[in-house]
Amino acid sequence: MRRPRELASMRPFTLVASALLAVAAQAGKFPDAYSEPPKGYSGPVFRLSQDYPTEMPKPSPKPWERFDPVTQPDEYIRAILAYCLEGNLEVDFAGQNNKVRKWYHVPWLHWGLNGRDYMRGLTFELAAPPGKLADTQKSWATNCAVGMYNAEGGYIIGKVWADPDNPRKGNIKFPNGTCVFKLLFTTAPVEELPFLKNSKEWQGVIASPVGPYDTSVERSQKTVRLLQIDVAVRDDRVKETGWVFGTFVYDGNQPGAGVFERCVPVGLMVGNDPTLTPDQRAKGVLPKESWINPAMQLFAWRSKPGMGWLGRLNGPVDNPASSCMSCHSTAGYPNITSLLPDPSSPISSQMLWFRNIRAGRPFTKAATSMDYSLQLAISLQNFDQWKYSTKTRLFPLGDSLATEQPMVAPIRRFEPKSESEKKGGGLDLTLVSVLSASALAWMLGRRSAGT
């Protein structure tokens, strides 16, 4: 792994670009991307959907509410996707232009090495080493994504960022009916991932890794292809967590005239199966709160056993040491909790990442809850980094910061002190305090811009 001093040789954001972003933020308009398009550029330009609702939307029936997520998971997750696609296909996912219902972006994901690109608003997610996405994958690939919230979610985003100079950092809770989805793309070529044939293609200005710790900020225009779709909804019927998470994968071998008709559910989860330990799994116990589509065994990337940890739900891009709900349950402010448990720690400590935490409750007493929204947690972290840089003239992973301070604070191991801590409701301290979301993502092999 490269040391901080070695990282200092990488090209940081320029002071000029950072100053321009600072002016935009101070003016009360959130920047769209890490930079504006270059002079003479004539392609698509990403614009942040930031006209957030100022009043809570009136409750309205949602299509997935016709189904039970536990007994009808396939129907439930397909209803979510249909809702997300309605009106967005016609505007190529420019959510502010959707004539059926508007969709909204989380601001402040332009900042840092993973910042939104100016073509599609793509943020870096995870570098996939050879063999990660399929046995036929021979080269490193970049995975990147863009996500949006419906009006219920947009209302909460607007409340958090109502004052652009002083965002709200207390506990938040998304209302019932909130929906968020994320389109995940990869630079992997069809020659290496044949199931991506005829997938949706975009152009994006993104970086390409050449190894697990290559955080180079060099960007260039590349073709990216749709690989995965993540969805999540707040559903008060789910008593354990209040959330439902689901994932689709694209399969060009499926029937269907359109790209999204060839997207197949990977699975759905309503909880973290907090009693499913390695010993239980060795005895043949399967997750009860994750539904895994049995058709997934036919996919090339399923040639390796397991999904998420011990069979919990995760998608092909995700880290198998975790699960969709586990990672997102850590979302909080300050962003001090590792996305993944330390695999060398006792199982009792690792299981803290697989508790069923109710919507609006924090992962740890040392932080407030961002209610399963890693995007909001990272946006607040990015804002704090920007404020720090404007005061000190040091920039994340830039020349000075990389040589004068460690990227990540030392990890402090801990054991739960009481039964209440094991069951939830907060810990005294979790794992790690970070200066850079991108550094954490590279070190853990996990996404840095979550749902």
JOBELKA-V174429 format. One record per pair of residues at least 12 apart in sequence whose ideal C-beta (glycine too) atoms are under 6 Angstrom apart, sorted by sequence separation. I is the first residue (numbers start at 1). J is the second residue. D is the distance in whole Angstrom. If there is no record, write none. Layout:
BEGIN
I & J & D
I & J & D
END
This chain:
BEGIN
64 & 76 & 5
87 & 99 & 6
207 & 219 & 5
309 & 321 & 6
327 & 339 & 5
341 & 353 & 4
359 & 371 & 6
33 & 46 & 6
87 & 100 & 3
128 & 141 & 4
206 & 219 & 6
232 & 245 & 5
250 & 263 & 5
251 & 264 & 5
309 & 322 & 6
32 & 46 & 6
86 & 100 & 5
109 & 123 & 5
205 & 219 & 5
273 & 287 & 5
306 & 320 & 6
308 & 322 & 6
309 & 323 & 6
32 & 47 & 5
64 & 79 & 4
128 & 143 & 6
231 & 246 & 5
248 & 263 & 4
249 & 264 & 6
273 & 288 & 6
292 & 307 & 6
301 & 316 & 5
308 & 323 & 4
32 & 48 & 5
63 & 79 & 4
64 & 80 & 5
156 & 172 & 6
205 & 221 & 5
206 & 222 & 6
273 & 289 & 5
126 & 143 & 5
230 & 247 & 5
248 & 265 & 6
249 & 266 & 5
17 & 35 & 6
30 & 48 & 6
125 & 143 & 4
156 & 174 & 5
203 & 221 & 6
271 & 289 & 3
322 & 340 & 5
125 & 144 & 6
229 & 248 & 4
247 & 266 & 4
270 & 289 & 5
321 & 340 & 6
30 & 50 & 5
63 & 83 & 5
124 & 144 & 6
125 & 145 & 5
204 & 224 & 5
269 & 289 & 6
411 & 431 & 6
153 & 174 & 6
228 & 249 & 6
269 & 290 & 4
411 & 432 & 6
122 & 144 & 4
201 & 223 & 6
202 & 224 & 5
246 & 268 & 4
290 & 312 & 5
152 & 175 & 5
227 & 250 & 6
267 & 290 & 6
268 & 291 & 5
290 & 313 & 4
122 & 146 & 5
201 & 225 & 5
226 & 250 & 5
245 & 269 & 5
267 & 291 & 5
287 & 311 & 5
409 & 433 & 4
121 & 146 & 5
152 & 177 & 5
153 & 178 & 4
267 & 292 & 4
287 & 312 & 5
152 & 178 & 4
199 & 225 & 4
200 & 226 & 4
244 & 270 & 5
267 & 293 & 6
337 & 363 & 5
408 & 434 & 6
153 & 180 & 6
199 & 226 & 5
266 & 293 & 6
326 & 353 & 5
337 & 364 & 6
265 & 293 & 5
326 & 354 & 6
329 & 357 & 5
407 & 435 & 6
150 & 179 & 4
196 & 225 & 5
281 & 310 & 4
407 & 436 & 6
241 & 271 & 5
266 & 296 & 6
332 & 362 & 5
149 & 180 & 5
240 & 271 & 4
332 & 363 & 6
336 & 367 & 6
238 & 270 & 5
407 & 439 & 4
330 & 363 & 5
334 & 367 & 6
229 & 263 & 6
276 & 310 & 6
329 & 363 & 6
333 & 367 & 6
147 & 182 & 4
187 & 222 & 5
332 & 367 & 4
333 & 368 & 5
332 & 368 & 6
145 & 182 & 5
146 & 183 & 6
187 & 224 & 6
332 & 369 & 6
332 & 370 & 5
145 & 184 & 4
185 & 224 & 4
331 & 370 & 4
397 & 436 & 6
396 & 436 & 5
144 & 185 & 6
185 & 226 & 6
186 & 227 & 5
331 & 372 & 6
331 & 373 & 5
335 & 377 & 5
105 & 148 & 6
143 & 186 & 5
184 & 227 & 6
331 & 374 & 5
184 & 228 & 4
269 & 313 & 4
328 & 372 & 4
103 & 148 & 4
104 & 149 & 5
141 & 186 & 5
142 & 187 & 5
332 & 377 & 6
49 & 95 & 5
141 & 187 & 5
183 & 229 & 6
267 & 313 & 4
328 & 374 & 6
331 & 377 & 4
335 & 381 & 4
49 & 96 & 4
141 & 188 & 4
333 & 380 & 5
182 & 230 & 4
266 & 315 & 6
104 & 154 & 3
181 & 231 & 5
106 & 157 & 6
137 & 188 & 6
199 & 250 & 5
52 & 104 & 6
180 & 232 & 5
95 & 148 & 5
104 & 157 & 6
272 & 325 & 5
107 & 161 & 6
138 & 192 & 6
179 & 233 & 5
198 & 252 & 5
272 & 326 & 6
49 & 104 & 5
133 & 188 & 6
137 & 192 & 5
197 & 252 & 4
49 & 105 & 5
136 & 192 & 6
178 & 234 & 4
195 & 251 & 5
269 & 325 & 5
381 & 437 & 6
48 & 105 & 5
195 & 252 & 5
176 & 234 & 5
134 & 193 & 5
200 & 259 & 5
378 & 437 & 5
133 & 193 & 6
174 & 234 & 5
176 & 236 & 5
365 & 426 & 4
144 & 206 & 5
364 & 426 & 5
364 & 427 & 4
366 & 429 & 5
142 & 206 & 6
362 & 426 & 6
142 & 208 & 5
364 & 430 & 5
249 & 316 & 6
357 & 424 & 5
247 & 315 & 4
345 & 413 & 6
140 & 209 & 5
355 & 424 & 5
277 & 347 & 6
378 & 449 & 6
46 & 118 & 6
46 & 120 & 5
44 & 119 & 5
46 & 121 & 4
34 & 110 & 5
374 & 450 & 3
30 & 107 & 4
33 & 110 & 5
31 & 110 & 5
245 & 324 & 4
245 & 325 & 5
274 & 354 & 5
34 & 115 & 3
37 & 118 & 5
274 & 355 & 5
120 & 202 & 5
122 & 204 & 5
127 & 209 & 4
272 & 354 & 4
274 & 356 & 6
33 & 116 & 4
35 & 118 & 6
33 & 117 & 6
119 & 203 & 6
120 & 204 & 5
272 & 356 & 6
33 & 118 & 4
119 & 204 & 5
271 & 356 & 5
119 & 205 & 6
117 & 204 & 5
228 & 315 & 5
117 & 205 & 4
228 & 316 & 6
117 & 206 & 6
228 & 317 & 5
337 & 430 & 4
338 & 431 & 4
57 & 151 & 4
338 & 432 & 5
57 & 152 & 6
84 & 181 & 4
336 & 433 & 5
53 & 151 & 5
56 & 155 & 6
53 & 154 & 5
52 & 154 & 5
53 & 155 & 4
113 & 215 & 6
113 & 217 & 5
340 & 444 & 5
52 & 157 & 6
195 & 300 & 6
339 & 444 & 6
52 & 158 & 3
340 & 446 & 6
339 & 446 & 5
62 & 177 & 5
241 & 356 & 5
240 & 356 & 4
242 & 358 & 6
243 & 359 & 6
242 & 359 & 3
319 & 445 & 6
319 & 446 & 5
243 & 372 & 5
184 & 317 & 5
28 & 164 & 5
80 & 231 & 5
80 & 233 & 6
169 & 333 & 5
134 & 300 & 4
134 & 301 & 5
133 & 301 & 5
135 & 303 & 5
77 & 246 & 4
143 & 317 & 5
69 & 244 & 5
85 & 260 & 6
133 & 316 & 6
173 & 359 & 6
173 & 360 & 3
77 & 265 & 5
77 & 268 & 5
126 & 317 & 6
73 & 268 & 4
171 & 368 & 5
174 & 371 & 5
170 & 368 & 5
171 & 369 & 5
173 & 371 & 5
172 & 371 & 5
69 & 270 & 5
10 & 216 & 5
11 & 217 & 6
2 & 213 & 5
1 & 213 & 5
73 & 291 & 4
232 & 451 & 6
230 & 451 & 6
215 & 438 & 6
215 & 442 & 6
213 & 442 & 5
106 & 375 & 4
182 & 451 & 5
106 & 376 & 6
109 & 379 & 6
112 & 382 & 6
108 & 379 & 4
111 & 382 & 4
180 & 451 & 5
106 & 379 & 5
108 & 382 & 5
108 & 383 & 5
111 & 386 & 6
112 & 396 & 5
147 & 451 & 6
126 & 447 & 5
125 & 447 & 5
114 & 438 & 5
113 & 438 & 4
112 & 438 & 6
123 & 449 & 4
114 & 448 & 5
114 & 449 & 6
109 & 449 & 6
22 & 390 & 6
13 & 395 & 6
12 & 395 & 5
12 & 398 & 3
7 & 397 & 6
8 & 399 & 5
8 & 402 & 4
7 & 402 & 5
8 & 403 & 5
4 & 402 & 5
5 & 403 & 5
4 & 407 & 6
END
